[in-house]
Amino acid sequence: MSLDINRPDLTVGVVGTGAMGRGIAQVTAQGGIKAIMFDAAPGGAAKAKAAIVETLKGLAVKGRLTDADVAKADANLGVADKIEDLKGCHVVVEAVFENLEVKQKLFGELEAVIAPDAILASNTSSIRIASIARSLKHRDRICGMHYFNPVPLMKLVEVIRAADTAQWVVDAMVALGKRQTRVPVVVGDTPGFLVNLGGTAIGTEGLRIYQEGRASASQIDAVMRDCCGFRMGPFELMDLTGLDVNFPARKIIYEGFFHDRRMTPSPYHESLFAAGKLGRKTGGGWYAYDAKGAKVDPGADYTTSVAPAARAVVMDSHNEKLVALVVASGAETLAVDDGKSPILVAPIGKDATTEAIERGLDPKRTVAVDVTGDTAKRITIMTPPGADAAVRDAAAAMFAKSGTKVTLIKDSPGFIAQRMVSMIANLGCEMAMIGIASAADVDTAMTLGLNYPRGPLALADWLGVKECHEILVQIQAITGDDRYRPSQWLRRRAMLGMSATTPE
């Protein structure tokens, strides 16, 4: 069995005309495909069509579409008054609200209407496709077609392959996604699918650092933006999407993977959720927001205006990046300890305490510097407990002289950037290894779906595959926490000196 997606009379039904349903219908019609909308609410589909056409006309006024484009899309948009009117559709995409019983009932009704060789797809973001298809007669033609909001702007679509989904269905839906001018990736039917699963790493590790009291939300966000190239840090992102969305999603994924430590939610996340502090939509979450909705940010910079900058530091001259930072500040590097200057170290995966003790350094003067990522905008430093504050501040002031911002955090294995990037990369490697999607599709989906600067596996390459693996090994050894166990995919490529993106 097969479906020719390029047939000129291809017709796609869209059930549910909320924001997602409208977006799906719009990109279908703009792709030159007949799109028939149905909504259980009387007049809902007709209202949705009118709204889509107005949107397209607005794009024409801005010069992004021609009047001919608008007319063509308008002609491709149809309205169904009852579900039976979808019987001629070759594909039907469901976009109703997230409730398993509602979706199962709807799919049963659709199965009784459409042709035996027509495809049924769900736009669900969290419900297993296998659960939706469980009671149907022809489960082989059921799949997921998970678009991202707003659909016309977000190019990604996840094609979800359930246990019974036939290969011809997957092939057809990939082709449909391309006709809709989307970028399709094929994904297994697992909790969170690909993007929502992969997106757990940045939030859960940010929360773990915060929960341990190592850094503030503002500090973590600033480091991820300035040093790692992310548009938003984890706490800004949680506030934007809403804690009523991301906290329940974290629980679903954690439970779906049978309490895998790498997916562990945070009680601090739950506390804000329980308090109704849901982010921007409620005027407060991880951050407070003013009357205009602007974030009130306490800041991530360590002020050292009263501290004189260190004129000399003791350090290992083999670390070229650290040497360059010191030289840029105008300070002198000492190969032999003078007993008074800051001792600079640049640990990989270790905390300042471990580095000082293992190397026999004076912990009161040891200042750990993270040279990971872009240090031109921001440098993160930390010291062991009980460190000399004057020595620490002298080192911070020295770095600030070169024009970079300084973030001071509590002693933490892997600082902020190392921990965050390694955990994002590690989960991406694990998803590739267990076959949720190909390595290439994991990276494509995460860059398009979450606006990451690089996909998770490409992030491992950016950090250094061996370094990424070493960071996780060290953090697991220091904390004893299984959440930091390296993926075998990452371990093998680190040992072989390969790119993390190397396929099996």
C-alpha positions in Angstrom: 0.0 0.0 0.0 1.2 3.6 -0.7 -0.1 7.1 -1.0 1.2 9.4 -3.7 1.6 12.7 -1.9 2.3 14.5 -5.2 -1.1 13.7 -6.7 -2.8 16.9 -7.8 -6.0 16.1 -6.0 -4.4 15.4 -2.6 -6.7 16.5 0.2 -5.8 16.9 3.8 -8.4 17.2 6.6 -7.6 19.2 9.7 -9.7 18.5 12.8 -9.6 21.2 15.4 -9.2 24.9 14.4 -7.3 26.4 17.4 -3.9 28.0 16.8 -2.3 24.8 15.8 -5.1 23.6 13.6 -5.2 26.9 11.8 -1.4 26.9 11.3 -1.5 23.3 9.9 -4.3 24.3 7.5 -2.5 27.4 6.4 0.8 25.7 5.5 -1.1 22.9 3.8 -3.0 25.4 1.6 0.1 27.5 0.9 1.8 24.2 -0.2 -0.7 23.9 -3.0 -2.8 21.2 -1.2 -6.5 21.1 -0.5 -7.1 21.6 3.2 -10.6 20.9 4.7 -11.1 22.1 8.2 -13.6 20.7 10.7 -14.3 21.9 14.3 -16.8 20.5 16.7 -17.9 24.1 17.6 -20.6 25.3 15.2 -19.0 27.9 12.8 -15.5 27.3 14.2 -14.1 26.1 10.9 -15.5 28.9 8.9 -14.2 31.4 11.4 -10.8 29.8 11.2 -10.7 30.0 7.4 -11.6 33.7 7.6 -8.8 34.3 10.1 -6.2 32.5 7.9 -7.2 34.5 4.8 -6.9 37.7 6.8 -3.4 36.7 7.9 -2.4 35.9 4.4 -3.8 39.3 3.2 -1.7 41.0 5.8 1.4 39.2 4.6 0.5 40.4 1.0 0.3 44.0 2.3 3.8 43.6 3.7 5.0 42.3 0.4 5.7 38.8 1.7 3.1 37.2 -0.5 1.5 38.2 -3.8 -2.3 38.6 -4.3 -2.1 35.5 -6.5 -0.6 33.5 -3.6 -3.4 34.6 -1.3 -6.1 33.7 -3.9 -4.5 30.3 -4.4 -4.4 29.5 -0.7 -7.9 30.8 -0.2 -9.1 28.4 -2.9 -7.4 25.5 -1.3 -9.1 26.1 2.1 -12.3 24.3 2.6 -14.8 24.0 5.5 -16.6 20.8 6.7 -19.8 21.2 8.6 -19.8 17.6 9.9 -17.1 15.0 10.3 -18.6 12.8 7.5 -17.5 15.6 5.1 -13.9 14.4 5.6 -14.6 11.1 3.9 -12.7 12.1 0.7 -9.5 13.1 2.5 -6.3 11.2 1.8 -4.8 12.3 5.1 -6.5 13.7 8.3 -4.5 15.5 10.9 -6.0 15.8 14.4 -5.3 19.0 16.4 -7.7 18.9 19.3 -6.7 19.4 22.9 -4.5 17.0 24.8 -6.8 14.4 26.2 -6.3 10.7 25.4 -10.0 9.7 25.7 -11.1 12.6 23.4 -8.5 11.7 20.8 -9.4 8.0 21.0 -13.0 8.7 20.4 -12.3 11.1 17.6 -10.0 8.6 15.8 -12.7 6.0 16.1 -15.2 8.3 14.4 -12.6 9.2 11.7 -11.8 5.6 11.0 -15.5 4.9 10.3 -15.6 7.8 7.8 -12.3 7.8 5.8 -11.1 5.3 3.1 -9.2 2.3 4.3 -6.0 3.6 2.6 -6.2 7.1 4.1 -3.8 8.1 6.8 -4.7 9.4 10.3 -2.2 11.6 12.1 -2.2 13.3 15.6 -0.5 16.6 16.3 -0.2 15.5 20.0 2.9 16.8 21.8 2.8 14.4 24.8 0.5 11.4 24.3 1.8 8.2 22.9 0.6 7.5 19.3 0.2 3.8 20.2 -2.2 4.8 23.0 -4.4 6.7 20.6 -4.3 3.9 18.0 -4.8 1.1 20.5 -8.5 0.4 19.9 -8.6 1.1 16.1 -8.9 -1.6 13.4 -6.2 -0.3 11.1 -3.4 0.8 13.4 -0.8 0.5 10.7 -2.0 3.8 9.1 -1.8 5.8 12.4 1.1 8.1 13.1 2.0 11.4 14.7 2.5 14.6 12.9 3.8 17.0 15.6 4.1 20.6 14.4 5.4 23.5 16.5 3.7 26.7 17.4 3.4 29.0 15.5 3.2 26.5 12.6 3.8 29.0 9.7 7.0 30.2 11.4 8.4 27.0 12.9 9.7 24.8 10.1 10.1 21.6 12.0 7.6 18.7 12.0 8.1 15.5 13.9 6.8 12.4 12.0 6.1 10.0 14.9 6.4 6.3 14.1 4.4 4.1 16.5 5.0 0.3 16.9 2.3 -0.6 14.3 2.9 2.3 11.9 3.7 1.1 8.4 6.7 2.3 6.5 4.6 3.6 3.6 2.8 5.9 6.1 6.1 7.3 7.4 7.3 7.9 3.9 4.1 9.6 2.9 4.0 11.9 5.9 7.7 12.9 5.3 6.7 13.8 1.8 3.7 15.7 3.0 5.8 17.7 5.4 8.1 18.7 2.6 5.1 19.8 0.5 4.0 22.0 3.4 7.4 23.6 3.3 8.3 22.0 6.7 11.5 20.1 7.6 10.4 16.6 8.7 12.3 14.4 11.1 11.3 10.8 11.8 11.0 10.1 15.5 10.1 7.1 17.7 7.0 7.0 19.8 8.6 7.8 23.1 7.6 10.2 25.9 8.2 13.8 24.7 9.1 12.4 21.2 12.3 14.2 20.2 12.3 18.0 20.8 10.4 17.9 24.1 12.5 15.0 25.4 15.8 16.6 24.2 14.7 19.9 25.7 14.5 18.5 29.2 18.3 18.6 29.6 18.7 22.3 29.7 15.9 22.8 32.2 16.6 20.0 34.5 20.4 20.7 34.8 19.8 24.4 35.2 17.4 23.6 38.0 19.9 21.2 39.5 22.6 23.8 39.7 20.1 26.3 41.2 18.8 23.6 43.7 22.3 22.9 44.9 22.7 26.7 45.6 25.7 27.0 43.2 24.3 29.8 41.1 21.2 32.0 40.7 18.7 31.8 37.8 20.1 35.0 36.4 23.7 33.8 36.5 22.8 30.5 34.8 20.9 32.2 32.1 23.6 34.8 31.5 26.3 32.2 31.1 24.2 30.2 28.7 23.6 33.3 26.5 27.1 34.9 26.7 29.4 31.9 26.8 27.4 29.2 24.9 25.4 31.2 22.3 21.9 30.3 23.5 19.2 32.9 22.8 17.7 32.3 26.2 18.8 30.5 29.3 16.7 27.8 30.9 14.9 30.0 33.4 14.0 32.6 30.9 12.7 29.8 28.6 10.6 28.3 31.4 9.0 31.6 32.1 8.3 32.2 28.4 6.6 28.9 27.8 4.9 28.8 31.1 5.5 26.6 34.2 1.9 25.2 33.7 3.3 23.8 30.5 6.9 22.8 31.2 6.5 21.4 34.8 3.8 18.8 33.8 5.8 17.9 30.7 8.9 17.2 32.9 6.8 14.9 35.1 5.4 13.0 32.1 8.8 12.5 30.6 10.4 11.5 34.0 7.6 9.0 34.6 7.6 7.8 31.0 11.3 6.9 31.3 10.7 5.1 34.6 12.5 7.6 36.8 15.7 7.8 34.9 17.9 10.1 37.0 18.8 12.2 33.9 15.2 13.3 33.7 14.6 14.1 37.4 12.3 17.2 37.9 13.0 19.7 40.7 10.9 20.5 43.8 11.7 24.2 43.2 10.0 24.0 39.8 7.0 22.3 41.5 6.9 24.9 44.2 6.4 27.8 41.7 3.9 25.7 39.7 1.9 25.0 42.9 2.0 28.7 43.8 0.6 29.7 40.5 3.7 31.7 39.6 3.7 30.5 36.0 6.1 33.0 34.3 5.3 35.8 32.0 1.6 35.0 31.8 1.2 35.6 35.5 3.6 38.4 35.9 6.1 36.3 37.8 7.9 33.0 37.8 11.7 32.6 38.1 11.8 36.3 37.4 9.5 39.2 38.3 8.0 41.3 35.5 7.0 44.9 35.5 3.7 46.4 34.3 4.9 46.4 30.7 5.9 42.7 30.9 9.6 43.4 30.9 11.8 41.1 32.9 13.2 42.4 36.2 16.7 40.9 36.2 18.8 41.1 39.4 21.9 40.6 37.2 24.7 38.1 36.9 27.8 40.3 37.1 30.1 40.3 40.1 31.0 43.9 41.0 34.6 44.3 41.9 34.9 48.1 41.8 36.5 48.4 45.3 39.0 45.6 44.8 42.4 46.3 43.2 43.2 44.0 40.3 45.8 41.4 40.8 49.1 42.3 39.1 50.4 38.8 39.1 48.9 35.3 39.2 50.3 31.9 39.7 49.2 29.5 37.0 50.0 26.6 34.7 51.4 28.2 31.5 50.3 25.1 29.4 46.7 26.3 29.3 46.9 28.7 26.3 43.4 30.0 26.7 43.9 30.9 30.3 47.2 32.5 29.6 45.7 34.6 26.9 43.0 35.9 29.3 45.6 36.8 31.9 47.8 38.6 29.3 44.7 40.5 28.0 44.2 41.8 31.5 47.8 43.1 31.7 48.8 40.9 34.7 52.0 39.0 35.0 52.0 35.1 35.0 54.2 33.5 37.7 55.4 29.9 37.2 56.5 29.7 40.9 54.1 30.4 43.8 55.0 33.7 45.5 52.8 32.8 48.5 50.4 35.7 48.1 49.0 35.9 44.5 45.9 34.2 43.2 46.5 30.7 41.9 44.5 30.2 38.7 43.3 26.8 37.6 41.0 25.8 34.7 39.4 22.5 35.7 37.5 20.2 33.4 34.5 18.7 35.2 36.1 19.1 38.7 35.3 21.7 41.3 37.9 24.1 42.7 38.2 22.1 46.0 39.1 18.9 44.2 41.5 20.7 41.9 43.3 22.4 44.7 43.6 19.3 46.9 44.7 16.9 44.1 47.4 19.4 42.9 48.6 20.4 46.4 47.6 24.1 45.9 46.7 26.5 48.6 42.8 26.3 48.6 42.5 29.8 50.2 44.1 31.4 47.1 42.9 28.9 44.4 40.6 30.5 41.9 39.0 28.2 39.3 38.3 29.8 35.9 36.0 28.3 33.2 37.6 28.8 29.8 34.7 26.9 28.1 33.0 28.6 25.2 33.1 32.3 24.5 35.1 34.1 27.2 35.1 37.5 25.4 31.7 38.4 26.9 31.7 36.6 30.3 34.1 34.6 32.5 32.8 32.3 35.3 35.0 31.9 38.4 34.6 30.0 41.7 36.7 29.2 44.8 36.8 26.5 47.4 34.9 27.2 50.7 36.9 29.4 53.0 38.9 31.1 50.3 40.5 34.4 50.8 37.9 37.0 49.6 40.5 39.6 48.9 42.5 37.3 46.7 39.4 36.1 44.9 38.2 39.7 44.3 41.7 40.7 43.0 41.4 37.9 40.4 37.9 38.9 39.4 39.0 42.6 39.1 41.9 41.5 36.9 39.6 39.7 34.4 37.2 42.7 34.4 40.0 45.0 33.3 40.0 43.3 29.9 36.4 44.3 29.4 34.7 41.0 30.1 31.9 40.5 32.6 32.6 38.2 35.6 30.2 35.8 37.2 31.1 34.4 40.6 29.4 31.2 41.6 29.7 28.7 44.5 32.1 25.8 44.1 30.6 23.4 41.6 32.0 20.5 39.6 31.8 21.6 35.9 31.0 25.3 36.7 27.8 26.2 34.8 28.6 26.0 31.1 30.5 22.7 31.3 27.6 21.0 33.2 24.9 22.4 31.1 26.4 21.8 27.7 27.6 18.3 28.6 24.2 17.2 29.8 22.4 18.6 26.7 25.0 16.8 24.5 24.7 13.6 26.6 21.0 13.3 26.2 21.2 14.0 22.5 23.8 11.2 22.2 21.5 8.8 24.2 18.5 9.6 21.9 20.6 8.8 18.9 21.9 5.6 20.5 18.4 4.2 21.5 17.0 5.1 18.1 14.6 7.8 18.9 15.9 9.5 15.8 19.1 9.5 13.7 22.0 11.6 14.9 21.4 14.1 12.1 17.7 14.4 12.8 18.4 14.9 16.6 20.5 17.9 15.7 18.2 19.2 13.1 15.2 19.0 15.3 16.8 20.7 18.3 18.1 23.6 16.3 14.8 24.2 14.5 12.4 23.3 17.3 14.2 25.1 20.2 16.4 27.6 18.4 19.6 26.0 19.9 22.8 27.5 18.5 23.9 23.9 17.7 22.2 20.5 18.0 23.2 18.4 21.0 25.7 16.2 19.2 27.2 19.3 17.5 27.5 20.8 21.0 29.6 17.9 22.1 31.9 18.5 19.1 32.0 22.3 20.0 33.0 21.5 23.6 35.2 18.7 22.5 34.0 15.1 22.6 36.7 13.9 24.9 36.3 16.9 27.2 32.5 16.4 27.2 32.9 12.8 28.3 35.5 13.7 30.9 33.3 16.4 32.4 30.5 13.9 32.9 32.9 11.3 34.3 34.3 13.8 36.8 30.9 15.1 37.9 29.5 11.6 38.4 32.6 10.6 40.5 32.4 13.7 42.7 28.6 13.7 43.2 28.0 10.0 43.1 24.9 10.8 41.1 23.9 8.4 38.3 22.3 11.3 36.3 25.8 12.2 35.0 26.6 8.8 33.6 27.9 9.2 30.1 26.0 7.8 27.2 27.8 4.9 25.6 27.4 6.6 22.3 29.5 9.5 23.7 32.0 7.3 25.5 32.8 5.3 22.4 33.3 8.3 20.2 35.5 10.0 22.9 37.7 6.9 23.1 38.0 6.7 19.3 38.6 10.4 18.8 35.5 10.7 16.6 32.8 13.4 16.1 29.7 12.8 18.3 27.7 13.0 15.1 29.4 9.9 13.6 26.7 7.3 12.9 26.8 3.7 14.0 
